[in-house]
Amino acid sequence: MKREIFYSSAINHSSLLAIQVYNNLRGSSTGEWNNLAVVLCMHNKIQYICYHMKKELTVDYNIKTAWHAIYRMYNQKALKDDFTTSIGYVLLNIDSKEGTPATKIAPLIGLESRSLTRMLKNMEEKGLIVKQPDPNDRRSVRIILTELGRQKKEISRKTVLEFNNMVREIVPEHSLDIFFEVINKISKIVDEELNPTTVTTTT
């Protein structure tokens, strides 16, 4: 099937030629790329090359499906002990002895402040935590684990360790090293996209 390239009039001839060569090389290397369509989004220079491909070949799809499967597995185990995966992750990020400032928890688990506030209220109602003024900053609140909270945290910790040990029994160490290297690079790409570096020029 013929591959098509859609492009803006802003592209110069050499840029388009380079993309066509790249497209042909990728298309001939594997059957998955034979119906590839290259979409060029640009403003006088190439910024992105977006490939229309099967969802199973996209990075985000595979990360999402793997995480959803892990989340469901954790949740099934957590529900047996009357809590959830989300609560378990919050518990794991609260210091068992001294507690943790509420403002530090949200960034650790990737939650928005409003979502964390609702979750902390739920956890307080369940008797897992108590809120106390932070002795180091009176404007802040420190989250302290109750005895029940520490018990649930230990259950969460063991569940995570069991799963990771199970993975390491099946997946070779060198494959995991490559996985961590790749996932860290992906995280860096996302972080740079969310927080682009401001380049200042002097005249």
Secondary structure, DSSP 4 states (H G I P E B T S, - for coil): ---EEE--TTS-HHHHHHHHHHHHHHHHH-GGGTT-EEEEEESSSEEEEEEE--GGGSHHHHHHHHHHHHHHHHHHHHHTTT--HHHHHHHHTS-TTT-EEHHHHHHHHT--HHHHHHHHHHHHHTTSEEEEEETTEEEEEEEEE-HHHHHHHHHHHHHHHHHHHHHHHHS-HHHHHHHHHHHHHHHHHHHHHHSPPPP----
